[in-house]
């Protein structure tokens, strides 16, 4: 969801020079590969099939198995599809399936940026930044996948596009995601009222500490 909020504090710091040993590779094409996951761009064909509740067709379009959890994500699929229909060049920045390679290429959640870097709605307090969000489906939580995917996505943005300034918006009572964000170095800079989720904290990445090196198989946080 886009941010619409009153800024409380304005702080930012790039993550230039970060050196994450995550086993992340950016091979030819747009899929991001980490230690256990493939982050696969969800194409318009996939999103249309998902919105039609046709999991078999979505699986064919994506090239992986799709669980019924996807059916609960209609709002985000509809939003990202509308963006891609207007601007297909956004594909690498938008929604990606978290695909677990060891489990017969099963989609276990999704992650992605909301726009390309430097959108108008962030310009007033975080120029050049980019916001992302994630969800891991319940069966696969507490195994470190959200952390691994987040680090891989941010490293892709940094190494491929030179973008090292990130924003998250998370409900105050979403303790697992709040804990994950804090462990990655995000700090609260404000709040806003989301049309769907209500009040959310706005969090910004200032720097990524050395403790985040080598976290492809990190210790999971509760519920993440």
N, C-alpha and C positions, 0 to 999 in steps of 0.2 A: 504494500500500500504506500502511496505517496505521503510525504510528511506535510502537515499543515500545522505549525506550532509556533508558539512564542519562545524565542530563544532566551535562555537564562544566562548561559555562560558561553563565550566563544573561545574555543581552544582547538588548535590543530597542530599536528606534527607529522611529517611524512615518515615513511618507513624505509627511506633510502638506506641502502647498505645492509638490509636484512639478509640473512644467509640461512635459509631453512633447509635442513637435510630431510626432506619428506619423501624422497623417492618419487617426486612428482615429475612427470614428463609431459611435454606438449608435442605430441607427434603430429605428422602431417594430417591436416583436417582440423576439426574443431573440438574433438573429444579431449578432455583433460583426464590424465591417468594418474592416480595416486597408488599407494601401497595395496589397497584392497578394492578400490572403487574406480569405475569409469564415470565421469560426469559428462553425460551425453546430451547435446542440445535437443530440446523437444520441438520438433518441426510443426508447422501448421497442420500437416496431415495427422500427426500424432494427437495434437490438441483437439482437432475436430472429432476424431474418433473417440477421444476421452469424453468430450462434451455430449456425444451421442450415446455414451455408456457402452461402447463397443470395445471391450478390453482386448478381444482377439485381434481386431484391426489395429488398435493402438500398438499392440505387441509386434505386429508385422511391420508397422511404420517405424517403430523404434529399434527393432532388432533384439528385443529382450522381453522377458516375462513381466507382465503387469498385474499387480494384485488389485483387489477390489477397493483398497484404500484410496486409489486414484479418484474414485467417484465422489469422494468428499471434498475434492479440490476444484470444483467447477468454477468458483469465482476467480481464482487466480488463473486457471486455464483460459477462461473467457477474456480476461484482461490482457494476458500476454498474446493471445491470438489476435486481438484487435490491434495491438501494437505492431505485430509482424505483418498484418495485412496492409497497414499504412507504410511501414518501413521495413522491408525484408532484411536490410543490412544490419538490423538490430539482433539478428539471430544469435551470434556468439555471446551477447551480453545478457540475454534473457534466460528463461527457465531451462534447467537441465535436470535430467533424471539422475539420481544417485543409483548406479547399477553395481550390484555386488557380484564380482566375477566368480567367486568360489561357490556361489549358490545358484548355479545354472543361469547366470546373467539375469538376476532378479532385480527389478526396480524396488528399492527399499525406502525411497523418499525423493525429495527434490530440493534444489538449491538454485539460486540465480540472482543476478542483479536486476534492479527494477527498470533501469534505463542504461544508456551509455553514460560515461563519466561527464561530470559538469552540467547536470540538468538545471533548468531555471529554478526549480523549487529548492535546490540546495545552495544556490549561488550567494544568497544573502549571508550565510554563515560558514559555509564549507565549500568554497569555490574549487572546482576540479575534482571533488569527491564523488563517490558512487555508492549507492545504498544496495545492500543485498539482504535476502532472507532465506530461510531454510525450514524444512520439515522432514523429520524421520518418522516413518510409520511405526505404530506402537510395538509391533512384534520385534523390531530391530533396534529399539532404544537401549540406552545404557551399555553400548558397545563401542563408543568413541567415534561413530560414523559422522556425526554432525561436526565434530571438531576436525576430523581428517578432511572432510569435504570443504569446510570453510577455509582452512589453511591452503588447500590446493587451489581453490578458486582465487583467493587473494594473491597467491604467488603467480598464478597465470596472468592476472591483471598487471602485476608489477613487472614480471619478466618479459611479457609479450607486448604490453602497451605502456609501460612506464607509469602506471597508476598505483599509488601507494597510500591513498587517503580514503578511508572506508567509513560507512555509517550503517548502523542497525537501529531498528525501532522495535521495542519489545515491551509487552505488558509488565507492569511492576510485579504482578503476582505469578509470572511465569518464571519460577525460580530456576529450573534447569537451564533455560536459555540465558537468563540473566547471569548465572554462574559461569556458563561457557563463555559469554561475551567478556566478563571480567577476567577470566583466565587468559584470554587472548590479548588483553591489554586495552579493551574498550572502556571508555569512561562516559558517565552521564553528562550531557551538556544541555538538556532541555526536556520538554515533554510536548505532546500534541494529542489531539482528540481524533482517533481514527474512526471512520464511519462504521466499520464493522466490529473492531476489537475494543473500542472505547479508548481510555487514556493509555498512552504508551510512552515509555521513556525513550529518548533519543540518545544514542550512544555513538561515540566517535573513537576511532583507533588513532591513538597518538604515536605509539611505537610498539614494536613487537620485541619482547625481551628474549634474552638468550635461552631462557628455560623452555621456549617453544621450539627449539631446534630438535629435529629427530623425533617428531611426534606422530609418525604414520600409524602407530598402534598404541596411542596414548591411553592412559587410565580414564575410563568413562566417568562423566559426571552423572548424578542421579537424573534419570529420565531422558538423557540426551543420546 
